[in-house]
């Protein structure tokens, strides 16, 4: 019997939702606190936010994915 693979794709409408993550999403995904994120930004150790509206900022998903991939992993 042929094996099947499952691919999970996130489709959002509009695509803008997938391009940027807001603070609440960044907090949930990273497990970091708000002050830690801003401290890491000031130390150039976390992607900087970008303005996505007059009073709104977000993070590019591509920047977050690149940051996550570059983090050291702990193995036991």
mmCIF file of the N, C-alpha and C atoms, coordinates in Angstrom:
data_MODEL
# 
_entry.id   MODEL 
# 
loop_
_atom_site.group_PDB 
_atom_site.id 
_atom_site.type_symbol 
_atom_site.label_atom_id 
_atom_site.label_alt_id 
_atom_site.label_comp_id 
_atom_site.label_asym_id 
_atom_site.label_entity_id 
_atom_site.label_seq_id 
_atom_site.pdbx_PDB_ins_code 
_atom_site.Cartn_x 
_atom_site.Cartn_y 
_atom_site.Cartn_z 
_atom_site.occupancy 
_atom_site.B_iso_or_equiv 
_atom_site.pdbx_formal_charge 
_atom_site.auth_seq_id 
_atom_site.auth_comp_id 
_atom_site.auth_asym_id 
_atom_site.auth_atom_id 
_atom_site.pdbx_PDB_model_num 
ATOM 1   N N  . UNK A 1 1  ? 0.830  -1.167 0.000  1.00 0.00 ? 1  UNK A N  1 
ATOM 2   C CA . UNK A 1 1  ? 0.000  0.000  0.000  1.00 0.00 ? 1  UNK A CA 1 
ATOM 3   C C  . UNK A 1 1  ? 0.884  1.243  0.000  1.00 0.00 ? 1  UNK A C  1 
ATOM 4   N N  . UNK A 1 2  ? 0.610  2.244  -0.832 1.00 0.00 ? 2  UNK A N  1 
ATOM 5   C CA . UNK A 1 2  ? 1.450  3.438  -0.870 1.00 0.00 ? 2  UNK A CA 1 
ATOM 6   C C  . UNK A 1 2  ? 1.316  4.239  0.420  1.00 0.00 ? 2  UNK A C  1 
ATOM 7   N N  . UNK A 1 3  ? 2.442  4.809  0.825  1.00 0.00 ? 3  UNK A N  1 
ATOM 8   C CA . UNK A 1 3  ? 2.417  5.652  2.008  1.00 0.00 ? 3  UNK A CA 1 
ATOM 9   C C  . UNK A 1 3  ? 1.950  7.048  1.613  1.00 0.00 ? 3  UNK A C  1 
ATOM 10  N N  . UNK A 1 4  ? 1.215  7.665  2.508  1.00 0.00 ? 4  UNK A N  1 
ATOM 11  C CA . UNK A 1 4  ? 0.788  9.033  2.237  1.00 0.00 ? 4  UNK A CA 1 
ATOM 12  C C  . UNK A 1 4  ? 1.446  9.954  3.238  1.00 0.00 ? 4  UNK A C  1 
ATOM 13  N N  . UNK A 1 5  ? 1.711  11.139 2.792  1.00 0.00 ? 5  UNK A N  1 
ATOM 14  C CA . UNK A 1 5  ? 2.272  12.143 3.683  1.00 0.00 ? 5  UNK A CA 1 
ATOM 15  C C  . UNK A 1 5  ? 1.256  13.255 3.821  1.00 0.00 ? 5  UNK A C  1 
ATOM 16  N N  . UNK A 1 6  ? 1.222  13.826 4.984  1.00 0.00 ? 6  UNK A N  1 
ATOM 17  C CA . UNK A 1 6  ? 0.300  14.917 5.245  1.00 0.00 ? 6  UNK A CA 1 
ATOM 18  C C  . UNK A 1 6  ? 1.075  16.209 5.326  1.00 0.00 ? 6  UNK A C  1 
ATOM 19  N N  . UNK A 1 7  ? 0.665  17.168 4.565  1.00 0.00 ? 7  UNK A N  1 
ATOM 20  C CA . UNK A 1 7  ? 1.273  18.479 4.590  1.00 0.00 ? 7  UNK A CA 1 
ATOM 21  C C  . UNK A 1 7  ? 0.257  19.451 5.150  1.00 0.00 ? 7  UNK A C  1 
ATOM 22  N N  . UNK A 1 8  ? 0.678  20.193 6.149  1.00 0.00 ? 8  UNK A N  1 
ATOM 23  C CA . UNK A 1 8  ? -0.205 21.188 6.731  1.00 0.00 ? 8  UNK A CA 1 
ATOM 24  C C  . UNK A 1 8  ? 0.129  22.526 6.109  1.00 0.00 ? 8  UNK A C  1 
ATOM 25  N N  . UNK A 1 9  ? -0.850 23.128 5.491  1.00 0.00 ? 9  UNK A N  1 
ATOM 26  C CA . UNK A 1 9  ? -0.673 24.434 4.885  1.00 0.00 ? 9  UNK A CA 1 
ATOM 27  C C  . UNK A 1 9  ? -1.608 25.407 5.566  1.00 0.00 ? 9  UNK A C  1 
ATOM 28  N N  . UNK A 1 10 ? -1.109 26.572 5.816  1.00 0.00 ? 10 UNK A N  1 
ATOM 29  C CA . UNK A 1 10 ? -1.944 27.621 6.365  1.00 0.00 ? 10 UNK A CA 1 
ATOM 30  C C  . UNK A 1 10 ? -2.348 28.532 5.235  1.00 0.00 ? 10 UNK A C  1 
ATOM 31  N N  . UNK A 1 11 ? -3.633 28.587 4.994  1.00 0.00 ? 11 UNK A N  1 
ATOM 32  C CA . UNK A 1 11 ? -4.140 29.475 3.960  1.00 0.00 ? 11 UNK A CA 1 
ATOM 33  C C  . UNK A 1 11 ? -4.961 30.536 4.662  1.00 0.00 ? 11 UNK A C  1 
ATOM 34  N N  . UNK A 1 12 ? -4.579 31.760 4.450  1.00 0.00 ? 12 UNK A N  1 
ATOM 35  C CA . UNK A 1 12 ? -5.313 32.830 5.097  1.00 0.00 ? 12 UNK A CA 1 
ATOM 36  C C  . UNK A 1 12 ? -5.811 33.806 4.050  1.00 0.00 ? 12 UNK A C  1 
ATOM 37  N N  . UNK A 1 13 ? -6.892 34.415 4.365  1.00 0.00 ? 13 UNK A N  1 
ATOM 38  C CA . UNK A 1 13 ? -7.457 35.393 3.464  1.00 0.00 ? 13 UNK A CA 1 
ATOM 39  C C  . UNK A 1 13 ? -7.715 36.644 4.266  1.00 0.00 ? 13 UNK A C  1 
ATOM 40  N N  . UNK A 1 14 ? -7.070 37.705 4.031  1.00 0.00 ? 14 UNK A N  1 
ATOM 41  C CA . UNK A 1 14 ? -6.123 37.940 2.948  1.00 0.00 ? 14 UNK A CA 1 
ATOM 42  C C  . UNK A 1 14 ? -4.727 37.433 3.297  1.00 0.00 ? 14 UNK A C  1 
ATOM 43  N N  . UNK A 1 15 ? -3.848 37.411 2.310  1.00 0.00 ? 15 UNK A N  1 
ATOM 44  C CA . UNK A 1 15 ? -2.487 36.923 2.505  1.00 0.00 ? 15 UNK A CA 1 
ATOM 45  C C  . UNK A 1 15 ? -1.713 37.776 3.511  1.00 0.00 ? 15 UNK A C  1 
ATOM 46  N N  . UNK A 1 16 ? -2.139 39.016 3.695  1.00 0.00 ? 16 UNK A N  1 
ATOM 47  C CA . UNK A 1 16 ? -1.475 39.910 4.645  1.00 0.00 ? 16 UNK A CA 1 
ATOM 48  C C  . UNK A 1 16 ? -1.393 39.278 6.025  1.00 0.00 ? 16 UNK A C  1 
ATOM 49  N N  . UNK A 1 17 ? -2.395 38.513 6.422  1.00 0.00 ? 17 UNK A N  1 
ATOM 50  C CA . UNK A 1 17 ? -2.412 37.867 7.732  1.00 0.00 ? 17 UNK A CA 1 
ATOM 51  C C  . UNK A 1 17 ? -1.215 36.932 7.884  1.00 0.00 ? 17 UNK A C  1 
ATOM 52  N N  . UNK A 1 18 ? -0.805 36.294 6.827  1.00 0.00 ? 18 UNK A N  1 
ATOM 53  C CA . UNK A 1 18 ? 0.315  35.357 6.883  1.00 0.00 ? 18 UNK A CA 1 
ATOM 54  C C  . UNK A 1 18 ? 1.656  36.074 6.782  1.00 0.00 ? 18 UNK A C  1 
ATOM 55  N N  . UNK A 1 19 ? 1.667  37.278 6.257  1.00 0.00 ? 19 UNK A N  1 
ATOM 56  C CA . UNK A 1 19 ? 2.917  38.002 6.107  1.00 0.00 ? 19 UNK A CA 1 
ATOM 57  C C  . UNK A 1 19 ? 3.406  38.594 7.422  1.00 0.00 ? 19 UNK A C  1 
ATOM 58  N N  . UNK A 1 20 ? 2.472  38.945 8.305  1.00 0.00 ? 20 UNK A N  1 
ATOM 59  C CA . UNK A 1 20 ? 2.830  39.617 9.542  1.00 0.00 ? 20 UNK A CA 1 
ATOM 60  C C  . UNK A 1 20 ? 2.199  38.932 10.746 1.00 0.00 ? 20 UNK A C  1 
ATOM 61  N N  . UNK A 1 21 ? 2.940  38.918 11.842 1.00 0.00 ? 21 UNK A N  1 
ATOM 62  C CA . UNK A 1 21 ? 2.425  38.389 13.107 1.00 0.00 ? 21 UNK A CA 1 
ATOM 63  C C  . UNK A 1 21 ? 2.357  39.549 14.086 1.00 0.00 ? 21 UNK A C  1 
ATOM 64  N N  . UNK A 1 22 ? 1.274  39.635 14.827 1.00 0.00 ? 22 UNK A N  1 
ATOM 65  C CA . UNK A 1 22 ? 1.121  40.675 15.843 1.00 0.00 ? 22 UNK A CA 1 
ATOM 66  C C  . UNK A 1 22 ? 1.736  40.198 17.150 1.00 0.00 ? 22 UNK A C  1 
ATOM 67  N N  . UNK A 1 23 ? 1.884  41.091 18.104 1.00 0.00 ? 23 UNK A N  1 
ATOM 68  C CA . UNK A 1 23 ? 2.570  40.797 19.365 1.00 0.00 ? 23 UNK A CA 1 
ATOM 69  C C  . UNK A 1 23 ? 1.992  39.576 20.072 1.00 0.00 ? 23 UNK A C  1 
ATOM 70  N N  . UNK A 1 24 ? 0.679  39.459 20.153 1.00 0.00 ? 24 UNK A N  1 
ATOM 71  C CA . UNK A 1 24 ? 0.088  38.324 20.875 1.00 0.00 ? 24 UNK A CA 1 
ATOM 72  C C  . UNK A 1 24 ? 0.505  36.995 20.257 1.00 0.00 ? 24 UNK A C  1 
ATOM 73  N N  . UNK A 1 25 ? 0.600  36.957 18.954 1.00 0.00 ? 25 UNK A N  1 
ATOM 74  C CA . UNK A 1 25 ? 1.029  35.738 18.267 1.00 0.00 ? 25 UNK A CA 1 
ATOM 75  C C  . UNK A 1 25 ? 2.514  35.471 18.522 1.00 0.00 ? 25 UNK A C  1 
ATOM 76  N N  . UNK A 1 26 ? 3.332  36.520 18.475 1.00 0.00 ? 26 UNK A N  1 
ATOM 77  C CA . UNK A 1 26 ? 4.765  36.377 18.718 1.00 0.00 ? 26 UNK A CA 1 
ATOM 78  C C  . UNK A 1 26 ? 5.012  35.871 20.139 1.00 0.00 ? 26 UNK A C  1 
ATOM 79  N N  . UNK A 1 27 ? 4.274  36.409 21.097 1.00 0.00 ? 27 UNK A N  1 
ATOM 80  C CA . UNK A 1 27 ? 4.411  35.954 22.486 1.00 0.00 ? 27 UNK A CA 1 
ATOM 81  C C  . UNK A 1 27 ? 4.081  34.473 22.601 1.00 0.00 ? 27 UNK A C  1 
ATOM 82  N N  . UNK A 1 28 ? 2.988  34.072 21.990 1.00 0.00 ? 28 UNK A N  1 
ATOM 83  C CA . UNK A 1 28 ? 2.547  32.677 22.065 1.00 0.00 ? 28 UNK A CA 1 
ATOM 84  C C  . UNK A 1 28 ? 3.529  31.738 21.355 1.00 0.00 ? 28 UNK A C  1 
ATOM 85  N N  . UNK A 1 29 ? 4.002  32.136 20.194 1.00 0.00 ? 29 UNK A N  1 
ATOM 86  C CA . UNK A 1 29 ? 4.884  31.268 19.413 1.00 0.00 ? 29 UNK A CA 1 
ATOM 87  C C  . UNK A 1 29 ? 6.281  31.132 20.014 1.00 0.00 ? 29 UNK A C  1 
ATOM 88  N N  . UNK A 1 30 ? 6.801  32.205 20.577 1.00 0.00 ? 30 UNK A N  1 
ATOM 89  C CA . UNK A 1 30 ? 8.170  32.168 21.088 1.00 0.00 ? 30 UNK A CA 1 
ATOM 90  C C  . UNK A 1 30 ? 8.241  31.727 22.542 1.00 0.00 ? 30 UNK A C  1 
ATOM 91  N N  . UNK A 1 31 ? 7.183  31.952 23.285 1.00 0.00 ? 31 UNK A N  1 
ATOM 92  C CA . UNK A 1 31 ? 7.216  31.666 24.711 1.00 0.00 ? 31 UNK A CA 1 
ATOM 93  C C  . UNK A 1 31 ? 7.958  32.732 25.498 1.00 0.00 ? 31 UNK A C  1 
ATOM 94  N N  . UNK A 1 32 ? 8.322  33.813 24.830 1.00 0.00 ? 32 UNK A N  1 
ATOM 95  C CA . UNK A 1 32 ? 9.023  34.912 25.467 1.00 0.00 ? 32 UNK A CA 1 
ATOM 96  C C  . UNK A 1 32 ? 8.025  35.949 25.969 1.00 0.00 ? 32 UNK A C  1 
ATOM 97  N N  . UNK A 1 33 ? 8.461  36.755 26.913 1.00 0.00 ? 33 UNK A N  1 
ATOM 98  C CA . UNK A 1 33 ? 7.637  37.849 27.398 1.00 0.00 ? 33 UNK A CA 1 
ATOM 99  C C  . UNK A 1 33 ? 7.851  39.095 26.563 1.00 0.00 ? 33 UNK A C  1 
ATOM 100 N N  . UNK A 1 34 ? 6.917  40.024 26.671 1.00 0.00 ? 34 UNK A N  1 
ATOM 101 C CA . UNK A 1 34 ? 6.973  41.278 25.917 1.00 0.00 ? 34 UNK A CA 1 
ATOM 102 C C  . UNK A 1 34 ? 8.284  42.035 26.189 1.00 0.00 ? 34 UNK A C  1 
ATOM 103 N N  . UNK A 1 35 ? 8.649  42.191 27.458 1.00 0.00 ? 35 UNK A N  1 
ATOM 104 C CA . UNK A 1 35 ? 9.870  42.950 27.772 1.00 0.00 ? 35 UNK A CA 1 
ATOM 105 C C  . UNK A 1 35 ? 11.117 42.225 27.262 1.00 0.00 ? 35 UNK A C  1 
ATOM 106 N N  . UNK A 1 36 ? 11.098 40.899 27.281 1.00 0.00 ? 36 UNK A N  1 
ATOM 107 C CA . UNK A 1 36 ? 12.234 40.136 26.757 1.00 0.00 ? 36 UNK A CA 1 
ATOM 108 C C  . UNK A 1 36 ? 12.375 40.346 25.259 1.00 0.00 ? 36 UNK A C  1 
ATOM 109 N N  . UNK A 1 37 ? 11.262 40.349 24.557 1.00 0.00 ? 37 UNK A N  1 
ATOM 110 C CA . UNK A 1 37 ? 11.299 40.577 23.108 1.00 0.00 ? 37 UNK A CA 1 
ATOM 111 C C  . UNK A 1 37 ? 11.889 41.949 22.802 1.00 0.00 ? 37 UNK A C  1 
ATOM 112 N N  . UNK A 1 38 ? 11.421 42.981 23.497 1.00 0.00 ? 38 UNK A N  1 
ATOM 113 C CA . UNK A 1 38 ? 11.953 44.325 23.244 1.00 0.00 ? 38 UNK A CA 1 
ATOM 114 C C  . UNK A 1 38 ? 13.418 44.451 23.653 1.00 0.00 ? 38 UNK A C  1 
ATOM 115 N N  . UNK A 1 39 ? 13.822 43.758 24.711 1.00 0.00 ? 39 UNK A N  1 
ATOM 116 C CA . UNK A 1 39 ? 15.238 43.769 25.105 1.00 0.00 ? 39 UNK A CA 1 
ATOM 117 C C  . UNK A 1 39 ? 16.088 43.104 24.026 1.00 0.00 ? 39 UNK A C  1 
ATOM 118 N N  . UNK A 1 40 ? 15.623 41.951 23.518 1.00 0.00 ? 40 UNK A N  1 
ATOM 119 C CA . UNK A 1 40 ? 16.365 41.256 22.463 1.00 0.00 ? 40 UNK A CA 1 
ATOM 120 C C  . UNK A 1 40 ? 16.426 42.089 21.186 1.00 0.00 ? 40 UNK A C  1 
ATOM 121 N N  . UNK A 1 41 ? 15.361 42.823 20.881 1.00 0.00 ? 41 UNK A N  1 
ATOM 122 C CA . UNK A 1 41 ? 15.387 43.716 19.713 1.00 0.00 ? 41 UNK A CA 1 
ATOM 123 C C  . UNK A 1 41 ? 16.470 44.771 19.896 1.00 0.00 ? 41 UNK A C  1 
ATOM 124 N N  . UNK A 1 42 ? 16.532 45.358 21.090 1.00 0.00 ? 42 UNK A N  1 
ATOM 125 C CA . UNK A 1 42 ? 17.531 46.409 21.337 1.00 0.00 ? 42 UNK A CA 1 
ATOM 126 C C  . UNK A 1 42 ? 18.955 45.859 21.285 1.00 0.00 ? 42 UNK A C  1 
ATOM 127 N N  . UNK A 1 43 ? 19.115 44.557 21.542 1.00 0.00 ? 43 UNK A N  1 
ATOM 128 C CA . UNK A 1 43 ? 20.435 43.909 21.479 1.00 0.00 ? 43 UNK A CA 1 
ATOM 129 C C  . UNK A 1 43 ? 20.690 43.290 20.096 1.00 0.00 ? 43 UNK A C  1 
ATOM 130 N N  . UNK A 1 44 ? 19.812 43.546 19.142 1.00 0.00 ? 44 UNK A N  1 
ATOM 131 C CA . UNK A 1 44 ? 19.899 42.975 17.786 1.00 0.00 ? 44 UNK A CA 1 
ATOM 132 C C  . UNK A 1 44 ? 19.927 41.454 17.802 1.00 0.00 ? 44 UNK A C  1 
ATOM 133 N N  . UNK A 1 45 ? 19.155 40.853 18.715 1.00 0.00 ? 45 UNK A N  1 
ATOM 134 C CA . UNK A 1 45 ? 19.078 39.400 18.819 1.00 0.00 ? 45 UNK A CA 1 
ATOM 135 C C  . UNK A 1 45 ? 17.689 38.867 18.484 1.00 0.00 ? 45 UNK A C  1 
ATOM 136 N N  . UNK A 1 46 ? 16.808 39.755 18.043 1.00 0.00 ? 46 UNK A N  1 
ATOM 137 C CA . UNK A 1 46 ? 15.444 39.376 17.667 1.00 0.00 ? 46 UNK A CA 1 
ATOM 138 C C  . UNK A 1 46 ? 15.022 40.307 16.542 1.00 0.00 ? 46 UNK A C  1 
ATOM 139 N N  . UNK A 1 47 ? 14.234 39.814 15.589 1.00 0.00 ? 47 UNK A N  1 
ATOM 140 C CA . UNK A 1 47 ? 13.817 40.679 14.479 1.00 0.00 ? 47 UNK A CA 1 
ATOM 141 C C  . UNK A 1 47 ? 13.052 41.907 14.982 1.00 0.00 ? 47 UNK A C  1 
ATOM 142 N N  . UNK A 1 48 ? 13.332 43.036 14.373 1.00 0.00 ? 48 UNK A N  1 
ATOM 143 C CA . UNK A 1 48 ? 12.617 44.263 14.711 1.00 0.00 ? 48 UNK A CA 1 
ATOM 144 C C  . UNK A 1 48 ? 11.223 44.237 14.094 1.00 0.00 ? 48 UNK A C  1 
ATOM 145 N N  . UNK A 1 49 ? 10.303 44.899 14.758 1.00 0.00 ? 49 UNK A N  1 
ATOM 146 C CA . UNK A 1 49 ? 8.951  44.986 14.235 1.00 0.00 ? 49 UNK A CA 1 
ATOM 147 C C  . UNK A 1 49 ? 8.897  45.991 13.089 1.00 0.00 ? 49 UNK A C  1 
ATOM 148 N N  . UNK A 1 50 ? 7.874  45.876 12.270 1.00 0.00 ? 50 UNK A N  1 
ATOM 149 C CA . UNK A 1 50 ? 7.672  46.802 11.156 1.00 0.00 ? 50 UNK A CA 1 
ATOM 150 C C  . UNK A 1 50 ? 6.293  47.437 11.314 1.00 0.00 ? 50 UNK A C  1 
ATOM 151 N N  . UNK A 1 51 ? 6.173  48.659 10.868 1.00 0.00 ? 51 UNK A N  1 
ATOM 152 C CA . UNK A 1 51 ? 4.898  49.363 10.948 1.00 0.00 ? 51 UNK A CA 1 
ATOM 153 C C  . UNK A 1 51 ? 3.962  48.813 9.877  1.00 0.00 ? 51 UNK A C  1 
ATOM 154 N N  . UNK A 1 52 ? 2.771  48.387 10.293 1.00 0.00 ? 52 UNK A N  1 
ATOM 155 C CA . UNK A 1 52 ? 1.796  47.850 9.339  1.00 0.00 ? 52 UNK A CA 1 
ATOM 156 C C  . UNK A 1 52 ? 0.524  48.691 9.299  1.00 0.00 ? 52 UNK A C  1 
ATOM 157 N N  . UNK A 1 53 ? 0.515  49.745 10.043 1.00 0.00 ? 53 UNK A N  1 
ATOM 158 C CA . UNK A 1 53 ? -0.616 50.663 10.063 1.00 0.00 ? 53 UNK A CA 1 
ATOM 159 C C  . UNK A 1 53 ? -0.229 51.905 10.833 1.00 0.00 ? 53 UNK A C  1 
ATOM 160 N N  . UNK A 1 54 ? -1.155 52.835 10.938 1.00 0.00 ? 54 UNK A N  1 
ATOM 161 C CA . UNK A 1 54 ? -0.876 54.074 11.640 1.00 0.00 ? 54 UNK A CA 1 
ATOM 162 C C  . UNK A 1 54 ? -0.471 53.822 13.081 1.00 0.00 ? 54 UNK A C  1 
ATOM 163 N N  . UNK A 1 55 ? -1.196 52.924 13.744 1.00 0.00 ? 55 UNK A N  1 
ATOM 164 C CA . UNK A 1 55 ? -0.901 52.616 15.145 1.00 0.00 ? 55 UNK A CA 1 
ATOM 165 C C  . UNK A 1 55 ? -0.661 51.130 15.368 1.00 0.00 ? 55 UNK A C  1 
ATOM 166 N N  . UNK A 1 56 ? -0.186 50.451 14.349 1.00 0.00 ? 56 UNK A N  1 
ATOM 167 C CA . UNK A 1 56 ? -0.007 49.004 14.461 1.00 0.00 ? 56 UNK A CA 1 
ATOM 168 C C  . UNK A 1 56 ? 1.365  48.584 13.958 1.00 0.00 ? 56 UNK A C  1 
ATOM 169 N N  . UNK A 1 57 ? 1.974  47.653 14.687 1.00 0.00 ? 57 UNK A N  1 
ATOM 170 C CA . UNK A 1 57 ? 3.236  47.066 14.257 1.00 0.00 ? 57 UNK A CA 1 
ATOM 171 C C  . UNK A 1 57 ? 3.083  45.553 14.259 1.00 0.00 ? 57 UNK A C  1 
ATOM 172 N N  . UNK A 1 58 ? 3.955  44.907 13.533 1.00 0.00 ? 58 UNK A N  1 
ATOM 173 C CA . UNK A 1 58 ? 3.964  43.452 13.485 1.00 0.00 ? 58 UNK A CA 1 
ATOM 174 C C  . UNK A 1 58 ? 5.347  42.975 13.098 1.00 0.00 ? 58 UNK A C  1 
ATOM 175 N N  . UNK A 1 59 ? 5.491  41.684 13.053 1.00 0.00 ? 59 UNK A N  1 
ATOM 176 C CA . UNK A 1 59 ? 6.761  41.071 12.666 1.00 0.00 ? 59 UNK A CA 1 
ATOM 177 C C  . UNK A 1 59 ? 6.537  40.275 11.398 1.00 0.00 ? 59 UNK A C  1 
ATOM 178 N N  . UNK A 1 60 ? 7.493  40.329 10.490 1.00 0.00 ? 60 UNK A N  1 
ATOM 179 C CA . UNK A 1 60 ? 7.408  39.511 9.274  1.00 0.00 ? 60 UNK A CA 1 
ATOM 180 C C  . UNK A 1 60 ? 7.580  38.051 9.667  1.00 0.00 ? 60 UNK A C  1 
ATOM 181 N N  . UNK A 1 61 ? 6.683  37.192 9.165  1.00 0.00 ? 61 UNK A N  1 
ATOM 182 C CA . UNK A 1 61 ? 6.789  35.762 9.446  1.00 0.00 ? 61 UNK A CA 1 
ATOM 183 C C  . UNK A 1 61 ? 8.134  35.240 8.989  1.00 0.00 ? 61 UNK A C  1 
ATOM 184 N N  . UNK A 1 62 ? 8.602  35.704 7.847  1.00 0.00 ? 62 UNK A N  1 
ATOM 185 C CA . UNK A 1 62 ? 9.883  35.214 7.321  1.00 0.00 ? 62 UNK A CA 1 
ATOM 186 C C  . UNK A 1 62 ? 11.020 35.547 8.284  1.00 0.00 ? 62 UNK A C  1 
ATOM 187 N N  . UNK A 1 63 ? 10.990 36.727 8.905  1.00 0.00 ? 63 UNK A N  1 
ATOM 188 C CA . UNK A 1 63 ? 12.020 37.088 9.877  1.00 0.00 ? 63 UNK A CA 1 
ATOM 189 C C  . UNK A 1 63 ? 11.940 36.202 11.116 1.00 0.00 ? 63 UNK A C  1 
ATOM 190 N N  . UNK A 1 64 ? 10.722 35.934 11.586 1.00 0.00 ? 64 UNK A N  1 
ATOM 191 C CA . UNK A 1 64 ? 10.540 35.083 12.761 1.00 0.00 ? 64 UNK A CA 1 
ATOM 192 C C  . UNK A 1 64 ? 10.993 33.651 12.486 1.00 0.00 ? 64 UNK A C  1 
ATOM 193 N N  . UNK A 1 65 ? 10.683 33.146 11.294 1.00 0.00 ? 65 UNK A N  1 
ATOM 194 C CA . UNK A 1 65 ? 11.089 31.787 10.939 1.00 0.00 ? 65 UNK A CA 1 
ATOM 195 C C  . UNK A 1 65 ? 12.614 31.694 10.842 1.00 0.00 ? 65 UNK A C  1 
ATOM 196 N N  . UNK A 1 66 ? 13.244 32.705 10.273 1.00 0.00 ? 66 UNK A N  1 
ATOM 197 C CA . UNK A 1 66 ? 14.706 32.725 10.156 1.00 0.00 ? 66 UNK A CA 1 
ATOM 198 C C  . UNK A 1 66 ? 15.341 32.792 11.553 1.00 0.00 ? 66 UNK A C  1 
ATOM 199 N N  . UNK A 1 67 ? 14.779 33.623 12.447 1.00 0.00 ? 67 UNK A N  1 
ATOM 200 C CA . UNK A 1 67 ? 15.280 33.727 13.822 1.00 0.00 ? 67 UNK A CA 1 
ATOM 201 C C  . UNK A 1 67 ? 15.144 32.389 14.531 1.00 0.00 ? 67 UNK A C  1 
ATOM 202 N N  . UNK A 1 68 ? 14.004 31.752 14.385 1.00 0.00 ? 68 UNK A N  1 
ATOM 203 C CA . UNK A 1 68 ? 13.756 30.478 15.038 1.00 0.00 ? 68 UNK A CA 1 
ATOM 204 C C  . UNK A 1 68 ? 14.718 29.395 14.550 1.00 0.00 ? 68 UNK A C  1 
ATOM 205 N N  . UNK A 1 69 ? 14.955 29.368 13.252 1.00 0.00 ? 69 UNK A N  1 
ATOM 206 C CA . UNK A 1 69 ? 15.844 28.354 12.672 1.00 0.00 ? 69 UNK A CA 1 
ATOM 207 C C  . UNK A 1 69 ? 17.291 28.546 13.130 1.00 0.00 ? 69 UNK A C  1 
ATOM 208 N N  . UNK A 1 70 ? 17.667 29.786 13.428 1.00 0.00 ? 70 UNK A N  1 
ATOM 209 C CA . UNK A 1 70 ? 19.049 30.076 13.822 1.00 0.00 ? 70 UNK A CA 1 
ATOM 210 C C  . UNK A 1 70 ? 19.296 29.853 15.307 1.00 0.00 ? 70 UNK A C  1 
ATOM 211 N N  . UNK A 1 71 ? 18.248 29.637 16.083 1.00 0.00 ? 71 UNK A N  1 
ATOM 212 C CA . UNK A 1 71 ? 18.412 29.440 17.531 1.00 0.00 ? 71 UNK A CA 1 
ATOM 213 C C  . UNK A 1 71 ? 19.074 28.110 17.811 1.00 0.00 ? 71 UNK A C  1 
ATOM 214 N N  . UNK A 1 72 ? 19.951 28.079 18.789 1.00 0.00 ? 72 UNK A N  1 
ATOM 215 C CA . UNK A 1 72 ? 20.571 26.797 19.145 1.00 0.00 ? 72 UNK A CA 1 
ATOM 216 C C  . UNK A 1 72 ? 19.539 25.850 19.759 1.00 0.00 ? 72 UNK A C  1 
ATOM 217 N N  . UNK A 1 73 ? 19.695 24.579 19.497 1.00 0.00 ? 73 UNK A N  1 
ATOM 218 C CA . UNK A 1 73 ? 18.793 23.594 20.079 1.00 0.00 ? 73 UNK A CA 1 
ATOM 219 C C  . UNK A 1 73 ? 19.516 22.850 21.199 1.00 0.00 ? 73 UNK A C  1 
ATOM 220 N N  . UNK A 1 74 ? 18.756 22.469 22.191 1.00 0.00 ? 74 UNK A N  1 
ATOM 221 C CA . UNK A 1 74 ? 19.304 21.740 23.338 1.00 0.00 ? 74 UNK A CA 1 
ATOM 222 C C  . UNK A 1 74 ? 18.902 20.283 23.187 1.00 0.00 ? 74 UNK A C  1 
ATOM 223 N N  . UNK A 1 75 ? 19.889 19.425 23.204 1.00 0.00 ? 75 UNK A N  1 
ATOM 224 C CA . UNK A 1 75 ? 19.607 17.986 23.141 1.00 0.00 ? 75 UNK A CA 1 
ATOM 225 C C  . UNK A 1 75 ? 20.148 17.331 24.391 1.00 0.00 ? 75 UNK A C  1 
ATOM 226 N N  . UNK A 1 76 ? 19.450 16.325 24.824 1.00 0.00 ? 76 UNK A N  1 
ATOM 227 C CA . UNK A 1 76 ? 19.878 15.610 26.038 1.00 0.00 ? 76 UNK A CA 1 
ATOM 228 C C  . UNK A 1 76 ? 20.309 14.217 25.682 1.00 0.00 ? 76 UNK A C  1 
# 
